[in-house]
Amino acid sequence: MYRRFLNARSPLRLLEKGLHGGLGRGNLGLVLAARGVGKTSFLVGVAMDDLLRGEPILHVSLDHTVSHVRDYYDTVFEALATTTHLEDVATVHAEIDRLRRIRAYPSADFDADRLREALDLEGQVGGKIGLVVVDGFDPAARRPEDLEAIRDLARAKEVELWFSAPLADERIEAIPTTLREVETLFSVVLTLEPHDQEVALRALKDHDNPDVSALHVGLDPRTLLLVRS
């Protein structure tokens, strides 16, 4: 059931095809969107993809409390369970709760040292973390060397690390100039754009591939699951 759901509707299946294998361990990914479009929902969907396959994840929030993030997961899970007719909902929900780790920090306090500390601790009590999602991170406000330290940590720990960051405009054609100093540290950059009854997911950067036009899919605005490709 998990595989059928993931293969059919998770946008990560198309990312893996359209982005030459997806993000990959040791790499940083960034999703950009205007406020309210679905950055957190996308990150929760990325995390849910691993959770439904029995893999532990770490969710770091820089602008919400742990309880708020937990409630957000519950809301997204309820929508997923309803729209996909998930079987044995209570058991699956309990398994997700067991595998999901949530930490909240003031934005100014989050850095490579904090992340290393969290990964080391979670590794001791709940198994090796392979995926980290960081919500509310503004790379334009950080020094390149700070982000480079996080990238080096992701490589050393062999984790896939996704960030979300806000945009001033709902639609953009290229990576904003405010990110030029740190652009090379991200292997994949995506944007979410509202379009009528769906959210469009587009790639702005795909590792070293110069052609990023292949990835352009539509997502359900409630769950950020695929509605078209």
Secondary structure, DSSP 8 states (H G I E B T S, - for coil): -HHHHHHHH-HHHHHHHHTTS-S-TT-EEEEEEETTSSHHHHHHHHHHHHHTTT--EEEEESSS-HHHHHHHHHHHHHHHHHHHT-SSHHHHHHHHHHHEEEEE--GGG-SHHHHHHHHHHHHHHH----EEEEES--GGGS-HHHHHHHHHHHHHHT-EEEEEEEESSS--SS--GGGTTTGGG-SEEEEEEEETTEEEEEEEEETTBS--TT-EEEE-TTT--EEE-
